[in-house]
Every structure is written in C-alpha cells, then in structure tokens.
C-alpha cells in the first residue's frame, strides 16, 4: 500500500508514539469491563501501536468519568481493532465500535453512550459517527441511535490536519463533541513536537473531557 505524505507523517508519529507509550503500557493492559445494562457505556478506541485495551488515554478517561457520575453505573468497551502503525485499521475499528453500540442499544434500552478515541482511535470514532476521513471507511452508528450517544470526546484527532473538526463535519454529533489538540501535536496541529501527542493522559485534558461528558449525560 502506498501512503500519501499525510498518512506517512501519521505513521511516523504513530511509531514514535508506540515507543513512548510502551513505558505507560501498564495503564492499558487491563481488559475493559463489560457490565450489562449499565447507565452509561463508554466506547473508546486506543491509539496506534498501543496494547489491546482502552489505552493510555482511555483508561484514565473512564476512571475520571466514573468519579464524575456518582450514583450511575459506568461500563466500558475497548474497541477491538488492530491500531496498526500503518494507519489502515480505522475503518474496521469503526465497524467494531458501531456494532458494539448497536448490540448494547438493542439489549439495554436504558443505556446511554459516550464515544471516545485517541490518535488513530479518534479517526475510528470519526468514521463511526459518519464523518468521511482519509483513513478508510467502516460501519456507522445508525442515526436513530444518535440521541443515545450523549457525548463524543477525542484526543489528537487527525481530522484537524484536513481543516475539519467533529463540530464542523457533523451537525448530528458536533454539538455534543469535545476535541483536544495540544499545541505542536503533529497528528492534529501539524506541529513537530511528538511529545505533545503523548501528554494527553497527564496534562489535565482527560479530566476536562470526562467533566464535559458527565455534564452532557446529566444535562
């Protein structure tokens, strides 16, 4: 497969990110919980090169959201996809994300959803909510289930490299989306600071994203 310059750039950053994330791997090694019929189900896609699981951003995000929703049960699902360094697995990831939402929605009519992703996982989320990207195509969440998706929170979204955000690209999900892009992040800000792409878990944006999602759920 021949990658465009933009995708080669993402792949290079993803490789560096995978090396950097290796030191934080213990945060993402635990499998996501899958409690049936919770009040809120967080569906999160990890970044490229990370171990299977919620990932270095998704794990603390779920933990923070649980703390922000006392009295509500919160389950989580780690999107099952390759998260490959070549940036070719976002489409299949979106299909897995959308299939999970459809399955839980059918079995648990009272469950609301929070969608999220980091790096390539943000592209997974974009595709699942119907936004066209350069990272492939995949299954999308049916529009009739959109009201049950209360919030979308992504970190280091490559969509920004092409002049778009979830807010500008989706009238359906934009009003309930929160995107974080660090200054200098090569993946979302066209910067040159790889470390900027690796600090979302520690720079305060994870609790900010969780607070945003909690407010949408409670609102």
Secondary structure as UniProt FT lines:
FT   HELIX           5..22
FT   TURN            23..24
FT   HELIX           25..27
FT   TURN            36..37
FT   STRAND          40..45
FT   TURN            48..49
FT   HELIX           55..68
FT   TURN            70..71
FT   STRAND          74..78
FT   TURN            85..86
FT   HELIX           90..107
FT   TURN            109..110
FT   STRAND          112..118
FT   HELIX           120..128
FT   TURN            129..130
FT   TURN            134..135
FT   HELIX           143..148
FT   STRAND          149..155
FT   HELIX           158..162
FT   HELIX           166..169
FT   TURN            171..173
FT   HELIX           174..176
FT   STRAND          177..180
FT   TURN            183..184
FT   TURN            186..188
FT   HELIX           194..197
FT   TURN            200..202
FT   HELIX           205..218
//
